[in-house]
Amino acid sequence: MKKMKKRKPNILLVVLFLGILALSGCGGQTPQDSEQTGDDLAAQLVEEYNLEPLSAEDANYTINMGYYDCDHMTAACIAMDTGIFDALGLKVNLTGNGNVPEAMAAGKMDVGYAGWTTTLRAVQKGTPLFIAGQNHTGGAEYLVASLGIKSPADLVGKRVSFGTDPEENNLNWVEWAEQLGIPADITLYENYNMSDKDEYFALKAGKLDAYICCDPWGSMAEYEGTGWVVIRQNTERNGFQGTCCKIAMHREFAKAHPRLAERVLLAHTLAVQYMYKHPYKAAEIFAKNYSVPLEVGLMTIWKKTNEEGRTISWDLKMDEMENQLATMRKYSVQDDINNVNLADYVDTTYMDNCGAKDFQTFIKNEVDPVFPLGMGYEDWKAKAMEVDNIKA
């Protein structure tokens, strides 16, 4: 079997150069002022809860939190930049694109947004963490191709970035290959293993033909017209939903600071509420933190909160994870973890005790009347601007 090809120097040099140019030129759209600041809105969200003051020990404790640079984990940035953490009396040191399980294993991180399979594997290796809450049910993961690729069959033999051994590690790739009628055998492609951002700039430079990514790098390709989405993730299988990213928590942190564990999970739910109720402002935060144009941030938030359904959530369902594991077993993906007993990895005690609203009730009463499912992007954007008093 042909081994994974390593990155070629010419790709990396071009990616670095284009990345610098792009990031220095993303200021074409800037956030606009509106009547209410993020701090005002955060205070309004928190006022709905009758919260007891934290103990002096908890109030002075700095929570180390990490997340990956992926749209699925935007709630971390939103909780920080809106002032939700502050409004809840939390001190949080937030690290973007951090190696969450590794940091937890080293005792340097208390809470992290991470892929759920990454979390399962970390626990198997002895990392003292557990899945504490829901974050993302799936969607907005893409197979993006250059404009020179006219059909899925054109991908065979081309330069792609699908990660290490995707036939064994990436359920999306195996399912997509079957659905698109192309071979999953990665030896039939010139495969690389690159970050989403590097993939995008390599494709833009003509050095890569396709890649697998999450947003903003799918929406970025559409926005700039540098590529097209061949297929998008759908975690619903046979009428049952699958799952994606979760909030992981260090066991020693939760044991030593149970009230903080509950309060930081409440912060997560408030950040998600903010995304649904104030999507324009959420997109501004996304665009700033991910260094992309505001329009790309808006496209991303629309997809995650409306077009794909209500995929950002705090409503953890064990049967969705079981369904995902069953699908992994069907395709022999990640065989080292696809037979785990989920009860050993999940503890919803702190989420259950944090005082959060019921997610489905929140959506029905506070989101559906304003942003009903099925809104086209332009209609959704216009409504988002109206809600947050944004002038065109």
ROKE-508733 format. One line per 8 residues: number of its first residue (from 1); for each residue x negated, y, z negated of C-alpha. Coordinates in steps of 0.2 Angstrom, whole numbers. Example, Ala and Ser with C-alpha at 12.3 -4.5 7.8 and 13.67 -1.06 7.14 Angstrom:
residues 2
1> -62,-22,-39; -68,-5,-36 .
***
This chain:
residues 392
1> 0,0,0; -7,17,5; -12,28,-10; -5,45,-13; -14,58,-3; -21,72,-13; -18,90,-10; -29,97,4 .
9> -39,113,0; -32,123,15; -14,120,8; -19,127,-9; -28,142,-2; -13,147,9; -1,144,-5; -11,154,-18 .
17> -12,169,-5; 6,168,0; 12,166,-18; 2,182,-23; 10,192,-9; 27,185,-12; 27,189,-31; 20,206,-28 .
25> 34,210,-15; 49,203,-25; 54,221,-31; 65,224,-17; 80,221,-28; 80,227,-45; 92,225,-60; 105,239,-61 .
33> 110,248,-77; 128,244,-83; 137,251,-98; 133,236,-110; 116,230,-114; 112,212,-117; 110,215,-135; 128,222,-136 .
41> 135,207,-127; 125,195,-138; 131,203,-154; 149,201,-147; 146,183,-144; 139,180,-162; 153,190,-170; 165,177,-166 .
49> 157,165,-178; 157,166,-197; 139,162,-201; 131,161,-217; 114,170,-220; 99,159,-217; 88,155,-232; 72,165,-234 .
57> 62,150,-229; 72,148,-213; 73,166,-209; 54,168,-209; 51,152,-200; 45,154,-181; 53,141,-170; 42,135,-156 .
65> 52,132,-141; 47,126,-123; 56,125,-106; 51,121,-88; 52,133,-74; 68,126,-67; 85,133,-65; 93,119,-76 .
73> 84,127,-91; 88,145,-89; 98,146,-106; 81,147,-115; 77,163,-106; 94,170,-108; 95,167,-126; 78,176,-128 .
81> 81,191,-117; 99,195,-121; 95,195,-140; 105,180,-144; 91,173,-155; 89,189,-164; 107,191,-167; 107,174,-175 .
89> 93,178,-186; 81,167,-177; 62,169,-174; 58,160,-158; 41,158,-149; 46,154,-131; 34,145,-119; 39,144,-101 .
97> 33,129,-90; 27,121,-106; 23,102,-107; 37,99,-119; 35,81,-125; 16,83,-125; 17,98,-136; 30,89,-148 .
105> 18,74,-149; 4,86,-155; 16,94,-168; 16,111,-159; 34,112,-153; 50,111,-162; 63,112,-148; 62,110,-129 .
113> 72,109,-114; 66,94,-104; 72,81,-92; 81,67,-101; 70,53,-93; 54,62,-98; 62,63,-116; 66,44,-116 .
121> 48,40,-110; 40,51,-123; 50,43,-137; 44,26,-131; 26,32,-133; 29,37,-151; 33,55,-149; 45,59,-164 .
129> 59,68,-154; 77,65,-150; 90,72,-138; 100,84,-148; 112,92,-135; 118,93,-117; 111,106,-105; 114,100,-87 .
137> 124,87,-79; 116,87,-62; 116,96,-46; 105,110,-38; 91,98,-34; 87,98,-15; 77,90,-1; 72,105,8 .
145> 65,104,26; 56,116,37; 66,123,52; 55,112,64; 64,97,56; 80,95,66; 86,79,58; 82,67,43 .
153> 74,55,55; 61,69,60; 54,68,42; 46,51,45; 27,53,46; 28,71,41; 19,81,27; 31,80,12 .
161> 29,83,-6; 40,70,-15; 30,67,-30; 20,52,-36; 27,35,-31; 45,42,-28; 52,25,-24; 49,20,-42 .
169> 51,37,-51; 63,48,-42; 81,42,-41; 86,56,-30; 74,51,-17; 79,33,-16; 98,37,-15; 95,51,-2 .
177> 84,40,9; 98,27,9; 111,40,12; 101,48,26; 96,32,34; 78,34,33; 65,23,24; 61,26,6 .
185> 44,18,8; 33,33,4; 18,26,14; 27,30,30; 25,49,26; 10,60,22; 15,63,4; 8,76,-8 .
193> 12,79,-27; 14,98,-29; 24,110,-40; 40,117,-33; 33,134,-31; 18,128,-22; 29,117,-11; 39,132,-6 .
201> 24,143,-1; 16,128,8; 31,126,18; 32,144,22; 14,144,28; 18,129,40; 7,117,30; 21,106,23 .
209> 37,99,32; 48,95,17; 49,95,-2; 60,90,-16; 64,104,-29; 76,112,-40; 81,130,-39; 76,144,-36 .
217> 66,135,-23; 80,128,-13; 90,145,-13; 74,154,-9; 71,144,7; 89,148,12; 88,166,7; 72,169,17 .
225> 76,158,31; 61,148,30; 69,131,28; 86,122,26; 93,110,13; 95,92,21; 104,85,6; 108,90,-12 .
233> 109,80,-28; 126,73,-33; 126,64,-50; 144,58,-48; 144,40,-43; 159,29,-41; 170,42,-49; 158,44,-64 .
241> 147,58,-68; 128,55,-71; 116,67,-81; 101,77,-80; 91,89,-92; 94,89,-111; 88,99,-127; 75,89,-136 .
249> 71,92,-154; 56,86,-165; 63,75,-179; 52,83,-193; 58,100,-188; 76,95,-189; 73,86,-206; 64,100,-214 .
257> 75,114,-207; 93,107,-204; 101,124,-204; 89,131,-191; 92,115,-180; 110,119,-180; 108,138,-177; 96,135,-162 .
265> 108,123,-154; 122,136,-157; 111,149,-148; 110,137,-133; 129,136,-132; 130,155,-133; 117,157,-119; 128,145,-109 .
273> 143,155,-113; 134,171,-107; 129,163,-90; 148,159,-87; 155,175,-93; 141,187,-87; 134,179,-72; 127,195,-64 .
281> 117,199,-80; 112,181,-82; 105,182,-64; 95,197,-68; 87,188,-82; 84,173,-71; 76,183,-57; 65,192,-69 .
289> 58,176,-77; 56,166,-61; 49,181,-51; 62,179,-37; 73,192,-29; 89,196,-38; 100,189,-24; 91,172,-26 .
297> 95,173,-45; 113,176,-41; 114,162,-28; 107,150,-41; 119,155,-55; 134,154,-43; 129,136,-38; 126,130,-56 .
305> 142,138,-64; 154,137,-49; 150,129,-32; 144,113,-40; 156,113,-54; 152,117,-72; 135,108,-72; 127,119,-86 .
313> 135,113,-102; 133,109,-120; 146,94,-119; 135,79,-121; 143,63,-115; 135,46,-119; 144,37,-104; 137,49,-92 .
321> 119,44,-97; 124,26,-97; 130,28,-79; 114,36,-74; 104,22,-82; 115,9,-73; 111,18,-56; 93,18,-60 .
329> 94,-1,-63; 103,-3,-47; 89,5,-37; 75,-1,-48; 69,16,-53; 60,20,-69; 61,1,-74; 51,5,-90 .
337> 66,15,-97; 82,11,-88; 87,-3,-101; 85,8,-117; 97,8,-131; 103,27,-130; 108,27,-148; 90,26,-153 .
345> 86,42,-143; 101,53,-147; 107,62,-162; 121,74,-160; 123,78,-179; 116,95,-178; 126,100,-163; 141,93,-171 .
353> 138,104,-186; 133,120,-178; 150,127,-176; 150,128,-157; 166,130,-147; 173,115,-137; 165,117,-120; 180,111,-110 .
361> 192,123,-120; 180,137,-117; 180,134,-99; 198,133,-98; 202,148,-108; 188,160,-104; 180,155,-88; 193,148,-76 .
369> 205,163,-76; 190,174,-71; 179,163,-61; 190,149,-55; 181,134,-46; 179,135,-28; 175,153,-26; 165,158,-11 .
377> 148,166,-15; 153,184,-9; 170,183,-19; 161,176,-34; 147,190,-33; 160,204,-31; 169,197,-47; 153,196,-56 .
385> 148,214,-52; 166,220,-58; 164,210,-74; 148,218,-78; 152,235,-72; 138,234,-58; 139,248,-45; 136,242,-27 .
***
